[in-house]
Amino acid sequence: MLSWSGLLVAVLLLLAGLVPRFADRFFRPVEAAFSRLAARRTFVVVLIFFVAILLRLALLPLIPVPVPGNHDEFSYLLAADTFAHGRLANPPHPLWLSFETFHVNWFPTYSSKFPPAQGLVLAAGQLLGHPWIGVLLSVAAMCAAITWMLQAWLPARWALLGGLIVLLKLALISYWVNSYWGGAVAAVGGALLLGALPRIFRKPRTGHAWLLGLGVVILASSRPLEGLILCLPAAAALLWWLGGRSSPPLRVTFRRVVAPVAVLVVLLAAFTAYYNFTLTGNALLLPYNLYMRTYDPVGLFLWQPQRPLQHYHNTQLEDLYNDWARSEYSRSWDDVKSVSREKLENYTEAFFWPGAFPLLFCLPLLFRDRRMRLLLVTLALSALGLFAVIWPLPHYAAPVICALYALLLQCLRHLRTLRFARRPAGVGLSRLLFLLLLFTVGSGLYQRFADPYAWDWNGNMGNWRRAHVSAKLQQMPGKQLVLVRYAALHNVHEEWVYNDAAIDAAKIVWAREMDPAQNRKLLNYYRDRQVWLVQPDEDPEGLTPFAMPPAPSPPPTSP
């Protein structure tokens, strides 16, 4: 059934098409000024960067600095803390069983399972005062990089419009900026790659080749699988151009294009091998793959069979991997359809807005645009990769998001030329589409929701209860040890046991309450700390002194 909001949008679009000149006296001078500004290409890229930062900072009274709450976020923050202390990994802790948690490898090193790019960005933010500063800068860089990329594919005013759409959708009320999960870093890599490529085709310059290579490095260090898929059509197009008649002589292209890209790729391979060896002891074994082997029986791709049930050292890991993860996807066709439907819903909510559906009617026109064919192939291959994996999170699509918005804008250009009964209906429709985007963002701010999961900034986004307990402990004198006791029906996605990179040096150490023998080892090891018990499911913000039950007396010996 068509919702009332959908019906209202349809009526507004119909009116915009029938009365395209409505408010023309307002829109014409605004669009003229917009075009003049867009002509200053370099200034526009810099402007988008700073506007993204300033707008998000202006919203801090409404949307505070995010509090981490998801398993992935804490793992990225572990990587950030490790890098900020000048290390790639940490030695395993002798009492690691009390600290074992999600998305963290413990052997041969204590380290995050994720690729390093997001952790490096968060580490830069930590060194500047707070990890979220790195998030904010990366999101602003994404908006600027996508604007720069669009300038290579579209007229200047459309590129600026695209930069504004990205800013509104992803830099204000998206979890890309309101969490530590990432997305923006990989999007920067994709934008550099696809923005440099057409510039090299038109006039090969060494600077553009360095940017293309940098894009490859960022993609490989943030989202390797999706980045590899994105690079395949770009590499094929580059090789085709190098062997074609339109490219300069090989001695020129080798010096200006091939050599810079090759240098960066070699350095990337060397760093990746060294990073893998440092974290996993094997230059060819990614930390992510090590974690999958150790913990995750579900796999990544739709066709991978689940491994048999395995035993874990704590109930929370058991609940996630032997229960929740297996129930989410069990390799049936119904599950494939369900996961694919969820991806479509999440991607639509994350990257589009109500009222943008008329652009779908312009999709067939894209196949007549020769300049858009590479982007179409790139998006199609990336979509196959995205729908081949199990999990439906929108930031998986980050590398290809610039291509998606480039094609969206090209559809909008076609829509603007639409005429109905000799009226320029497309002009009114294109204006209304942007106004509906503004309304969507404003409505999200008013309702205090972040797409695509309707997280509430006042309490449901991030583990605020853990943050409040941590704040209390930070104000106490001396070092603290917190044992976490979960109830039987605890929500496995609300994890409390995460620690700094240097566990023993931390002001607060978080540990699981385990069996008496392990707890006794823990308390003996941390004799210098005040020990607390926290029960997230009973009294989330309450702290009680932890009392160790007396050790059982030895059985009496016979005379």
N, C-alpha and C positions, 0 to 999 in steps of 0.2 A: 504493500500500500504506500502511495506517495505521501510523504510527510508534509505537514503544513509549511515547514521551512523550505522544502524542495519546491512545493507549489508556488510559494511566494517568489523564490528565485526565478522560476520559469516565467511567471507573470512579468517580473521586472525586465527580464531579458527580452520578452516579446515587446514590451513597451519601448525598450531602448532601440529595438530594430525598427519599430513603426515610427518612432519620433526621434530619429538619430541626431537632429540638430538641437535637441533640448539642452539648455545651458551652454550653447555654443559660444556665447560671448565670454563665458568664464574659461572654457577649456582651450580655446584657440590661443590666447596669449600665454597660458600656462604651458601648453605644448611647444610653443615657439621658444619660450625661455628654456625649457627642458632640452630642446634640440641644440640651442646655442651652448648650453653647459656641456652637453654630451660631446660636442666637437673637441673639447679640451681633454683629450683621452688620458694622458698621464695624470692630470689634475683630478679627473673623475675617479681613477683607481685609488689614489691617495685619499680622496674625500670619502669614498665608500668605507675605507678602512677605519677612519677616525669616527665617522658617523655611527658605524656599528658599535664601536666602543662606547661612545658618549651616550647613545640611546640606551644601551643595556645598563650603564652605570646610573643613568637617570631613573631607571626602574628599580634600583636597589631598595628604596623604601617599600615598594610593592612586592618585589621578588628578591628576597635576600640571597646572599651567597649560598649556593647549594650545599647541603650536607650529604655525604656519601651514604648509600644504603644498600646498593646492589653488590652482589659478589664480584662482578667485573670491576666496579669502581674501586673497591678496596685493593684488588690485585694491581690495578694500574697505579694506585697511590703507593703501594709497596715498591713498585719499580721506580716511581718518582723519588721516593725517599732514598732508595739505594743509589740511584744516579746522582742525586744531590749531595751525597756523601762521598762521591768520587769512586764508586765501585760499580761493577756490572752485576755482581751477585754477592750473596752473603753465605758464610759457612753454615751448615745445618746445626740446629740447636740440639744439645744433648737430651733435652726434655721435649722434643718436637711432638711427641704424641699428645701432649696437653695443648699444643697450639695448632695442630693440623686443621686446615680449613680449605675452603673452596678456591680453585684456580691458582693455587700456589704449589710449586714443586718444593720438596724438602731434601731430595737427594739427586745428584751429588751436591747441589747447592740449594739454599733457601732463597727462592726467587719467584717472580711472576711468570706465568705461562705465556703471557702475551708478547707480541713483537714490540720492539723498543720505542717506536716513534711517539706514541701517546705518552708513555712514561717520561721520555725526554722533555716533551712540552710541559708536562706537569712539574717536572723537576725544575725547569726554568722558572715557572711560576712560583714554586716553593722558595727558590733562591731570591726571588723578588719580593717575597713576603707571604704568599699563599698560593697553593697549587691552582686555584681557580683563575688566578691571573693568567696562567698559561692557557687555560680553556678560552678565556675571553680574547686573548691575542690570537689564538689559532682560529677562532670563529671569525674575527675581523679579517684576518689574512685570507680565509676562505672566501668571504664576500668580495674582497679586492681581487683575488686570483681568478674567480669565476667571471667577474666583470672584465678583466683583462683577456681572458679566454674568449668571451663572447665578442669582444671587439675584433677578433681575428676572423669571426664567422659571420657577423651580422653588422648592419650599419650602426653607427655610434649611438644613436638615440635608443635603439633597441637593446644594445648592450648595457646601457645605463639602466634601462627599465628592468632588464634581467637581474642586474646587481641589486636593485631595490627589492625585487621579488624574493631573491635569496635572503636578503637581509631581514625582510618581514617574516618569512616562513621559518628561517633556521637560526637567526641571531637574536631573537627576542623571547619567544615562548616555546621553543623546541627544547627537548631534552639534550640536544647537541650542545647547547650553551648552559643549560640548567642542571647539568650533572657532570660526572667525570668519565662518562662512558666513551666519549670520542665521537668521531664522524668527520669533524672539520679538517683534521690533519690529512686523512686520506683524500678528502675532497680537494685540498690544495694540490696534492700530488697529481690527481687526475686533471685538474685545470691547467697546471703547468705543462703537462704532456700534450694535451689537446689544444692548448693555446699556442705553444711553440711550433707545433707541426705545420699548420698552414702558413705561418710566417716564414719558416724555412723553405717551403715550397715556392713562395713568392720571391724571397730574396734571402738566401742562406747567409746567416751571420753567426759568428762564434757564440755571441751572447745567448742567442736563442737555442743553440745546441746545448749549452751548459744548463739552461733552464729545462729543456726537455730531459736531459740526463738527471737533473735534480728531481724532476717529477717521478722518474722511474725509481730513484732511490727512496723517495718518500713512500711511494706505493708499496715497494717491497718491504719496507720497515714498519708499515702500519697495517695494511690488509693484503698480504702476499697473494692469496688465491684470487680475489677479485681484481687486484692490481695486475696480475699476470694476464687474466682474460682481457682486461682493458688494453694492455700493451700489444697483444697479438695483432689486431687489425692495424694499429698505428705502425708497428714494425713492418707489416706487409706493405702498407702504403709508402713508407719511407724507402724500403728496398725497391719498390716499383719505380719510385721517382728517381732514385739514384741510377737505375739502369735505363731510364727513359731519355728522350731527346730534350726534354725541357730543363733538365738539370745542367749546371755548369760542368766543366771538365772534372774528371775524377780527382786530379791533384788539388783542385779548389775545394770540392766537397769533402775530400778526406781531411784536409786541414781545418776546415770551418765547421764540419758537421760530424763526420765519423770519429775523428780522434777525440774530441771532447766527450762525446757520449761513451765511447769505449773506455776512456780513462775512468769515468764515474762508475760504469758498470763493473770494471775490474776492482775498483776500491770497494764497491758495494759487496761484491762476492767475498773479498778478503775480510771485510768487517763482519759479514754474516757468519763466515766460517769461524772467526775468532770468538764472536759472541756466542755462537752455539757451543763451541768447545768449552768456553768459560762456564756456561750455565749447565750444560748437560754432559760434558766430557766427550762429546762426539761432534766434530765439525759439521757433519751432515744431518744431525738430529736437532730439529727445532724444539725449543722448550714447550711449545704447544703440543707437538706430537708426543713428547715425553709424558706430559700430563694425561693425554688421551690414553696412552698405553697403561698408565698407572691407575687411573681413576675412572675414566668415562667409558662405560660399556656400550653407549648408544651409537657413537659414531657421528659423523658430520653430514654425510650424503644420504639421500633418500634410499639408495639401493644397498647401503651397507648393512649386513646382518648384525643384530645385537649379540654381544658376547654373553656367556652365561652369567648368572648372578655371582657376585663376588663379595667377599667379606671385607668390611671396612673397620677402622679402629674406633669410630664413634657413630652414634645413632643418626646424627645429622647427615653425614655422608651416605649412610645406608638409605635414609629417607629420600634423598635427592636422586641418587643414581639407581637404586634398586626399586624405587617406587615411582616418584614423580616423573623422572626423565623417560622411563619406559612406558608410562601411561600416556605421555604426550604424543609419542609416535611409535607405532608397533609394526610398520612396514606393510600395512594393508592399503588397498586402493582408497578406501574411505579416509584413511589418515593422510594420504597424499593429497586428496581433494581438500580436506580440511585445512592442512598446512598452507596449501596454495591459496585458498580463499583468504586465510588470515594474512598472508603476505600482501595480497592485493588491497585488502582493507587498510593495513598499516601503512603501506607505501602511499596510498591515496590520501590518507589523513595527514601523513607527514609532509608530503611534497606538493599537494594540490589544495584546492579550496572550493567551497560550494560556488557554483556559477561558472567554473572553468570547463564544464562538460561540453559546451558548444565547440571547444577546440578539437574535440574528438572527430567532428565531422570534417575537419581540415586535414586529418592524418593522410588520406590518400593523395593529397596534393604534394606531400613531401617527397613522394617517389619520383616526381617530375623535377625536383630541385637537385641538380647534379652535385652542387657543393655540399648538400646535406647527406649524401649517400654514405660517406664514411662514418658519420655520426649515427646514422640509422643502423649500419652493420655493427658498430661498436655497442650501441644500446641493445640490439637484439642478442648478441653474444653474451653480454653482461647479464641480460635477463635470464638466459638459459642457465648461467652459472648461479644466479641468485635463487632460481626456482629448483636447482638441483640439491641445495643444502636444506637441512631440516628447519633451522631456526629462522623466524620471520622478522628480525629486527631491522628497522629502516637504515641504521647506520652501516649495515652491510653494503648498501648501495652507494655509499659515499664516493668511491672513486669515479663513478659514472654519472654523478648527479649533474655535473656541468653539461654533459651531452644531453641529458634529459631536458634541462631548462633551455638549451639552445634550440632543440626541436620544438619545445612548447612555444617559444617566442616566434619561431618560423610559422607555426600554425596560427599564432595571433596576427602575424603580418598578413597571412592569407585571409584570415577572418575580416581584417580591417578593410579589405578591398571588396567585400561582399556588397552587392546592391540588390535591393528588393523593391519592385515597382518603381524603378528609377531613383529610389532613395538610397543614400549611402548607409545602409543598415549596419554594415560592419563597423563603421566609425562609432556609432552609439554603443554597440555591443562591446567593443574593445575598451571603451571608457568605463562601462559598467563593470566589466570583469575586474578591473583594477580597484574600483570602489568597493566591490564585494570582498576583495582581498583585505583592504583596509578595515572593513567592517568585521571580517573574521578575526583578524588580529586584535582589534579593539574589544571584541566580544570575549576573546580568550583572556585578555588582561582583566576585564571586568569580572569574569567568572573565576579567575585565578586558577585556570587549568592550563596544563602543558600537553600538547599533542605528542604522540597519538594515543596515549594511554590514560588521559584525563587525570594525571597526577596533580595533587593539590599542593601548592607551595606552602600552605599553612601547616602542613603536618604529615601528609602521606608521601611526599617525595623526599626520600632520604630517611635514614634511621635517626630521627630527632631524639628519641628516647635514649639511645646510646650516647648521642652527642651531649645531652643534658647530664647524664651520669659522668661522662668524661670531664665535662666542665667543672662539676663538683670536685672530682678527684684532683684536677689540676690545681685547685686552690688550697688543697690540703698540704701540710708540710711533709717532707720526706717522699719516698717512693712507695708506690701502691701496687698491689697484686689483686686482680679481680677474678674470682672463679664464677663462671656462668653456669647456672643450673636451668635447664629447659624442662618444660612440662611435656607430657607424652604427646600432646596434639600441637606442639609448637610448629609455627609456619616456617618451613625450611628456608624460605627466601629472606627471612629476617635474621641474618647471622650477626652475632656480636663479637665473635672471637677473630679479631684481626689485629696485627701488631706492626710496630715500626720495623725498619730494616735491621737496626741494632736492638734486638729485644732486651738484652740485659741492661743497656744504657738508658732505656726509655723510662720516663716518669711513671707511666702506667703500663702494666703487662696484663693482657687479657688471656685467660686460660679456660679450658673446659673442666668442669667437675667430672672426674672420672672415678675409677675404682679407688678404694682407700690406699692401696699400695702406691699407685701413681700420684695421687694427691699428696701423700706423705713425702715422696721424692721431691715434688714441686715445692712444698713448704720448707723442706730442709735446704733446698737450693737457694730459696729467696728468704733466708732468715732475717735479712735487713729490711724487709718490706712489711707494711701494714696490709693485712689480708682481709678481703671483703668478699661477700657472697651477693650476687645479683640474680634475680629471678625474673626474666623479661616477661613471662606469661602470668606471673602472680602479682608482682609489684615492680613495674618496669623501671621506675626511677628511684626505687628504694635500695639502700645499701645497709647490709647488716654484717657485723664482724663474722668471719668464717671460723667455726669451731670444728676442729678435727676430732672425730670420735676416737676414744682411746683404743690403742692397739689391743687386740685380743690377748689374754694371758695364755702363756704356754700351758699345755696339758700337764697335769701333775705326773710326776715320774713315780713308777712303782718302787717300793723299797727293795 
